[in-house]
Amino acid sequence: MTAQQRIYSRIAGTGSALPKRVVTNDELAQRVDTSDEWITARTGIRQRYVAGEGETTVSLARDAAIQAMDAAGVGPGDIDMIVLGTTTPNLIFPSSACLLQAELGIVGCPAFDVNAACSGFIYAMTVADKFIRTGDAKTVLVVGSETLTRMIDWSDRGTCVLFGDGAGAAVLRADADTGILSTHLHADGSKKELLWNPVGVSEGFKPEEENAGVRVLMTGNDVFKHAVKALDSVVEETLEANGLDRHDIDWLIPHQANLRIIEATAKRLDMPMDRVVVTVDQHGNTSSGSVPLALDFAVRSGKVQRGQLLLLEAFGGGFTWGSVLLRY
């Protein structure tokens, strides 16, 4: 394939969706031994959205997808593939992507979930990009959607203050102009017990631990150290692969887990915080929903403009981490 014939994956539209209910730090302080000051100082989080009755991973994904498709000017018949990043699917099977496909009235195209925890959207976007680059798809709906609060131990102040629910989506279309320049994915399963949920089908559900077993377990300080190191490495890898200097990046759109991790990555890039998209204060950690939520906010607020260079990155349980460099 010649340079003139090269195909890129370009973001044609974005969307997002959040549950109706907002839970502030002050409200959490009435449940556990914490305070707004304690949470904000350590995480940067001020509130999060919590899914209520009738609000699911798929319903949030549907609403975000409709926004993204409207923004891209495409309909159900235009979608060639659906890739949904989630670690909180509606059902064990069928996949949430298949349920989303039915909700949107899309017929026949492949639809599947990608579980890479907080890196789910980065992984899903990478998969979509490969299909577009090979010519096997022209228009792909990529979604990150989570209802993490359904598996939170609300008596554990170390985790219950961190997570929220939400979804973000993007429509990728084949384009002759520059879109996604490169993607970089990594994982390290040997660190699983630093951030995990120890319940599963093959491992077995434990009825006697029904309430205590389905929960997020995290060793916060260790996760922080590994996240900062891994994100530093993948940022360097991304820049080197594209022959770019860190000052060439117009916007950093990071996973919204902790403001201190975001600030550490920005410092590594020598990037002022006014060029970093931050939504963690409003949404908390929405896992695979976090990067697309931040992306949609940046686009709809007018921060991100066509032609600008964006670096998307995330780190999550697995461990998994990765980046997407794209020209918007």
Secondary structure as UniProt FT lines:
FT   HELIX           3..5
FT   STRAND          8..17
FT   STRAND          21..24
FT   HELIX           25..28
FT   TURN            29..31
FT   HELIX           36..43
FT   STRAND          47..50
FT   TURN            53..54
FT   HELIX           57..72
FT   HELIX           76..78
FT   STRAND          81..85
FT   HELIX           96..104
FT   STRAND          111..114
FT   HELIX           117..119
FT   HELIX           120..133
FT   TURN            134..135
FT   STRAND          139..147
FT   HELIX           148..151
FT   TURN            154..155
FT   HELIX           157..160
FT   TURN            161..162
FT   STRAND          165..175
FT   STRAND          180..187
FT   HELIX           189..194
FT   STRAND          195..196
FT   TURN            201..203
FT   HELIX           207..209
FT   HELIX           210..213
FT   STRAND          217..218
FT   HELIX           220..241
FT   TURN            242..243
FT   HELIX           246..248
FT   STRAND          251..254
FT   HELIX           259..268
FT   TURN            269..270
FT   HELIX           273..275
FT   HELIX           280..283
FT   HELIX           287..289
FT   HELIX           290..300
FT   TURN            301..302
FT   TURN            306..307
FT   STRAND          309..316
FT   TURN            317..319
FT   STRAND          320..327
//
